[in-house]
């Protein structure tokens, strides 16, 4: 059922999106990202296509740190407004 190249673990999805694994779990509980459970170990698995769709919705934005240096960060499209 779970093809290795079609599904991502929480850690892999987080790395691809540049967020923490906790953020991925929160998005799952809020319904922004659908998790599928592995039939043997019950771990959360995410369709690679779903994660890539969220990645396409990210918009780059510039932030300044306390030191005044510019940092590039991303914001989820729904959170920008």
C-alpha distances in whole Angstrom, upper triangle without the diagonal:
4,6,10,12,10,10,13,15,18,20,19,19,22,23,22,24,27,27,27,23,26,26,22,22,25,23,20,23,25,22,23,19,16,14,11,11,9,9,11,13,13,14,14,12,13,12,14,16,17,18,20,22,23,24,26,28,29,33,35,38,41,42,45,45,48,50,50,47,45,41,38,36,33,33,30,32,32,34,37,39
4,6,9,7,7,10,11,14,16,15,15,19,20,19,21,24,24,23,20,23,23,19,19,22,21,18,21,23,21,21,17,15,12,9,9,7,9,10,12,12,12,11,9,10,9,11,14,15,16,17,19,21,22,24,25,27,30,32,35,38,39,42,42,45,46,46,44,41,38,35,32,30,30,28,29,30,32,34,36
4,6,5,7,10,12,15,17,15,15,19,19,18,20,23,24,24,21,24,24,20,21,24,23,20,24,25,23,22,19,17,15,12,13,11,12,13,15,15,14,14,11,11,10,11,13,15,15,17,19,20,21,23,25,26,30,31,35,37,39,41,41,44,46,46,43,41,37,34,32,30,30,28,30,31,32,34,37
4,6,6,8,10,13,14,12,13,17,16,15,18,21,21,21,19,22,22,19,20,23,22,20,23,25,23,22,19,17,15,13,14,11,14,14,15,15,14,13,10,11,10,10,13,15,15,16,19,20,20,22,24,25,29,30,33,35,36,39,39,42,43,43,40,38,34,32,30,28,29,27,29,30,31,33,36
4,6,8,11,14,14,11,12,16,15,14,17,19,20,21,19,22,22,19,20,23,22,20,24,25,23,21,18,17,16,15,16,14,17,17,18,18,16,15,11,11,9,8,11,13,13,13,16,18,17,19,22,23,26,27,31,33,34,37,37,41,41,41,38,36,32,30,28,26,27,25,27,28,30,31,34
4,7,10,13,15,12,12,15,16,14,16,19,20,21,19,21,21,17,19,22,19,18,21,23,20,19,15,14,13,12,14,13,15,17,17,17,15,13,10,8,6,5,8,10,11,11,14,16,16,17,20,21,25,26,30,32,34,37,37,41,42,41,39,36,32,29,27,25,25,23,25,26,28,30,32
4,7,10,12,9,9,13,14,12,14,17,17,18,15,18,18,14,15,18,16,15,18,20,17,16,13,11,10,9,11,10,13,15,14,14,11,10,6,5,5,5,8,9,9,11,14,15,15,17,19,20,24,26,29,31,32,35,35,38,40,40,37,35,31,28,26,23,24,22,24,25,26,28,31
4,7,8,6,6,9,10,9,12,14,14,14,12,15,15,11,13,16,15,13,17,19,17,16,12,12,10,10,11,11,14,15,14,14,10,9,5,5,6,6,10,10,8,11,13,14,14,17,18,19,22,24,26,29,30,32,32,35,36,37,34,32,28,25,23,21,21,20,22,23,24,26,29
4,5,5,6,8,10,11,12,14,13,12,9,12,13,10,11,14,14,12,16,18,17,16,13,12,9,10,10,10,14,14,12,11,8,6,5,6,9,9,13,12,11,14,16,15,16,19,20,20,24,25,27,29,30,32,31,34,36,36,34,32,28,26,23,21,22,20,23,24,24,27,30
4,6,5,6,9,10,11,12,10,9,6,9,9,7,7,11,11,10,13,15,15,14,11,11,9,11,11,12,16,16,14,12,9,7,7,7,11,11,14,13,11,14,16,14,15,18,19,18,22,23,25,27,27,29,28,31,33,33,31,29,26,24,21,19,19,18,21,22,22,24,27
4,6,5,6,9,10,10,9,8,6,9,10,9,10,13,14,13,16,18,18,17,14,15,13,14,15,15,18,18,15,15,11,10,10,10,13,13,16,15,12,15,17,16,15,19,20,19,22,22,24,26,26,28,27,29,31,31,29,28,24,22,20,18,19,19,22,23,23,25,28
4,5,5,6,9,10,10,10,9,12,12,10,12,15,15,15,18,19,19,17,14,15,13,14,15,15,19,19,17,16,13,11,10,9,11,10,13,13,10,12,15,14,13,17,18,17,20,21,23,25,26,28,28,30,32,32,29,27,24,22,19,18,19,18,21,23,23,25,28
4,5,5,6,8,8,9,8,11,10,7,10,13,11,12,15,16,15,13,10,12,11,13,14,15,19,20,18,17,13,11,9,7,9,8,11,10,7,9,12,10,10,14,15,14,18,19,21,23,24,27,26,29,31,31,29,26,23,20,17,15,16,15,18,19,20,21,25
4,5,5,6,5,5,5,8,8,6,9,11,11,12,15,16,16,14,12,14,13,16,17,18,21,22,20,18,15,12,12,11,13,12,14,13,9,11,14,11,11,14,15,14,17,17,19,21,21,24,23,26,27,28,25,23,20,18,15,13,14,14,17,18,18,20,23
4,5,5,7,8,8,12,11,10,13,15,15,16,19,20,19,17,15,17,16,18,19,20,23,24,21,21,17,15,14,13,14,12,15,14,11,12,15,13,11,15,16,14,17,17,19,20,21,23,23,26,27,27,24,22,19,17,14,14,16,16,19,21,20,22,25
4,6,8,10,11,14,12,11,14,16,15,16,19,20,19,16,14,16,16,18,19,20,24,24,23,22,18,16,14,12,12,10,12,12,8,8,12,10,8,12,13,12,15,15,18,20,21,24,24,27,28,28,25,23,19,16,14,13,15,14,17,19,19,20,24
4,6,9,10,12,10,9,13,14,12,14,17,17,17,13,12,15,15,18,20,21,25,26,24,22,19,16,15,12,13,11,12,11,8,8,10,8,6,10,11,9,12,12,15,17,18,21,21,25,26,26,23,21,17,14,11,10,11,10,13,16,15,17,20
4,7,9,12,10,10,14,15,14,16,19,19,19,16,15,18,18,21,22,23,27,28,25,24,20,18,17,15,17,15,16,15,11,12,14,11,9,13,13,11,13,12,14,16,16,19,18,21,23,23,20,18,14,12,9,9,11,12,15,17,16,17,21
4,7,8,6,7,11,11,11,13,16,16,17,14,13,16,16,19,21,22,26,26,24,22,19,16,16,15,17,15,17,15,12,13,15,12,11,14,14,12,14,14,15,17,16,19,18,21,23,23,21,19,15,14,11,10,11,11,15,16,15,16,20
4,5,5,7,9,10,11,13,15,16,17,15,14,16,16,19,19,21,24,25,22,20,17,15,15,15,17,17,19,17,14,16,18,15,14,18,17,15,18,17,19,20,19,21,20,22,24,25,23,21,18,17,14,13,14,14,18,18,17,19,22
4,5,5,6,9,10,11,13,14,15,14,13,14,13,15,16,17,21,21,18,16,13,11,12,12,15,15,18,16,13,16,18,15,15,19,19,17,20,20,22,23,23,25,24,26,28,29,27,25,22,20,17,16,16,16,19,20,19,21,24
4,5,5,6,9,10,11,12,14,13,13,15,13,16,17,19,22,22,19,17,14,12,14,14,17,18,20,17,15,18,19,16,17,20,19,18,21,21,22,23,22,24,23,25,27,28,27,26,22,21,18,17,16,16,19,19,18,20,23
4,5,5,6,9,10,10,12,11,10,13,13,16,18,20,23,24,21,19,16,13,14,13,16,17,18,15,13,16,16,13,14,17,16,14,17,18,19,21,20,22,22,24,26,27,25,24,20,19,15,14,13,12,15,15,14,17,20
4,5,5,6,9,10,10,9,8,10,9,13,14,16,20,21,18,16,13,10,11,10,13,13,15,12,10,13,14,11,12,16,15,14,18,19,20,23,22,25,25,27,29,30,28,26,22,20,17,15,14,13,16,16,15,18,21
4,5,5,6,9,10,10,9,10,9,12,13,15,18,19,17,14,11,9,11,11,14,15,17,14,13,16,17,14,16,19,18,18,21,22,24,26,25,28,27,29,32,32,31,29,25,24,20,18,17,15,18,18,17,21,23
4,5,5,6,8,9,9,11,11,14,16,18,22,23,20,17,15,12,14,13,16,18,19,15,14,17,17,14,16,19,17,17,20,21,22,24,24,26,26,28,30,31,30,28,24,23,19,17,15,14,16,15,15,18,20
4,6,5,6,5,6,8,9,13,15,18,21,23,21,18,15,12,13,11,14,15,16,12,11,14,14,11,13,16,14,14,17,19,21,23,23,26,26,28,31,31,30,27,24,22,18,16,14,11,14,13,13,16,18
4,5,5,6,5,6,6,10,12,15,18,20,18,15,13,9,10,9,12,14,15,12,11,15,15,12,15,18,16,17,20,23,24,27,27,30,30,32,34,35,33,31,27,25,22,19,17,15,17,16,16,20,22
4,6,8,8,9,9,12,13,17,19,21,19,16,14,11,13,13,16,18,19,15,15,19,18,16,18,21,19,20,23,25,26,28,28,31,30,32,35,35,34,32,29,27,24,21,19,16,18,17,17,21,22
4,6,8,9,11,14,16,20,22,25,23,19,18,14,16,14,17,19,19,15,15,18,17,14,17,19,17,18,20,23,24,26,26,29,29,31,34,34,33,31,28,26,22,19,17,14,15,13,14,18,19
4,5,6,9,12,15,18,21,23,22,18,17,13,14,12,14,16,16,12,13,16,14,12,16,17,16,17,20,23,24,27,28,31,31,33,36,36,35,32,29,27,23,20,17,14,15,13,15,18,19
4,7,10,13,16,19,22,25,23,20,18,14,14,12,13,14,14,10,10,13,11,9,12,14,12,13,16,19,21,24,24,28,28,31,34,33,32,29,26,23,20,16,14,11,12,10,12,15,17
4,6,10,13,16,19,21,20,17,15,11,10,8,9,11,11,7,8,11,10,8,11,14,13,14,17,20,22,25,26,29,30,32,35,34,33,30,26,24,20,17,16,12,14,14,15,18,20
4,7,10,13,16,19,18,14,13,9,9,7,8,11,11,8,9,13,12,11,14,16,16,17,21,24,26,29,30,33,33,36,38,38,36,34,30,27,24,21,19,16,18,17,19,22,23
4,7,10,12,15,14,11,9,6,6,5,8,11,12,10,10,14,14,14,16,19,18,20,23,26,28,31,31,34,34,36,39,39,37,35,31,29,25,22,21,18,20,20,21,24,26
4,7,9,12,12,9,8,6,5,6,8,11,13,11,13,16,16,16,19,21,21,23,26,29,31,34,34,37,37,40,42,42,40,38,34,32,28,26,25,22,24,23,25,28,30
4,6,9,8,5,5,5,6,9,11,14,16,15,16,19,20,20,22,24,25,26,29,31,34,36,36,39,39,41,43,44,42,40,36,34,30,28,27,25,27,26,28,31,33
4,6,6,5,5,6,7,10,12,14,17,16,17,20,21,21,23,26,27,27,31,33,35,38,38,41,40,43,45,45,43,41,37,35,32,30,29,27,29,29,30,33,36
4,6,6,8,10,10,13,15,18,20,20,20,23,25,25,27,29,30,31,35,37,39,42,42,45,44,46,48,49,47,45,41,39,36,33,33,31,33,32,34,37,39
4,6,8,11,12,15,17,20,22,22,22,25,27,27,28,31,32,33,37,38,40,43,43,45,44,47,48,49,47,45,42,40,37,35,35,32,35,35,36,39,41
4,6,9,11,14,17,19,22,21,21,24,26,26,27,30,31,31,35,36,38,40,40,42,41,43,45,46,44,43,39,37,34,32,32,30,33,33,33,37,39
4,7,9,12,15,18,20,19,19,23,24,23,25,28,28,29,33,34,36,38,38,41,40,42,44,45,43,41,38,36,33,31,30,28,30,30,31,34,36
4,6,10,13,15,18,17,16,20,21,21,22,25,26,26,29,31,33,35,35,37,36,39,41,41,39,38,34,32,29,27,27,25,28,27,28,31,33
4,7,10,13,15,14,13,17,18,17,19,22,22,22,26,28,30,32,32,35,34,37,39,39,37,35,32,29,26,24,24,21,24,24,24,28,30
4,7,9,12,11,11,14,15,15,17,19,20,21,25,26,29,31,32,35,34,37,39,39,37,35,31,29,26,23,23,21,23,23,24,27,30
4,6,8,7,7,10,12,12,13,16,17,18,21,23,26,29,30,33,33,36,37,37,35,33,29,26,23,21,20,18,20,20,22,24,27
4,5,5,7,9,10,11,13,15,16,18,21,23,27,29,31,34,34,37,39,39,36,34,30,27,24,21,21,19,20,21,23,25,27
4,5,5,6,9,10,10,12,15,16,19,21,25,27,29,32,32,36,37,37,34,31,28,25,22,20,20,18,19,21,22,24,27
4,5,5,6,9,10,10,13,15,18,21,24,27,29,32,33,37,38,37,35,32,28,25,22,19,19,17,18,19,21,23,25
4,5,5,7,9,10,11,13,17,19,22,26,27,31,31,35,36,36,33,30,27,24,21,18,17,14,15,16,18,20,23
4,5,5,6,9,10,11,15,17,20,23,24,28,28,32,33,33,30,27,24,21,18,15,15,12,14,16,17,19,22
4,5,5,6,9,10,14,16,19,22,24,27,28,32,33,32,30,27,23,20,18,15,15,13,14,16,18,19,22
4,5,5,7,9,13,15,19,22,24,28,29,32,34,33,30,27,24,21,18,15,14,11,12,14,16,17,19
4,5,5,7,10,13,16,19,21,25,26,29,31,30,28,25,21,18,15,12,11,8,9,11,13,14,17
4,5,5,9,11,14,17,19,23,24,27,29,28,25,22,19,15,13,10,10,9,10,13,14,15,18
4,6,8,11,14,18,20,24,25,29,30,29,26,23,20,16,14,11,11,10,10,13,15,14,17
4,6,10,13,16,19,22,24,27,29,28,26,22,19,16,13,10,9,6,6,9,11,11,13
4,7,9,13,15,19,20,24,25,24,22,18,16,12,10,6,6,5,6,9,10,10,13
4,6,10,13,16,19,22,24,22,20,16,14,10,9,6,6,7,6,10,10,8,12
4,7,10,13,16,19,20,18,16,13,10,7,6,5,7,9,10,13,12,10,14
4,7,10,13,16,18,15,14,10,9,6,6,6,7,10,11,14,12,9,12
4,7,10,13,14,12,10,7,6,5,6,8,10,14,14,17,15,12,15
4,7,10,11,9,8,6,5,6,7,10,11,15,16,18,15,13,16
4,7,8,5,5,4,6,9,10,13,15,18,20,21,18,16,19
4,5,5,5,6,7,10,11,14,16,20,22,23,20,19,21
4,5,7,9,10,14,15,18,19,23,25,26,22,21,23
4,6,9,11,14,16,20,21,25,27,28,25,24,26
4,6,9,13,15,18,20,24,25,27,24,22,24
4,6,10,13,16,19,22,24,26,23,21,24
4,7,10,13,15,19,21,23,20,18,21
4,6,10,13,16,18,21,18,16,20
4,7,10,14,15,18,16,14,18
4,7,10,13,15,13,12,16
4,7,9,12,10,10,13
4,6,8,7,6,10
4,6,5,7,10
4,5,5,8
4,6,7
4,6
4
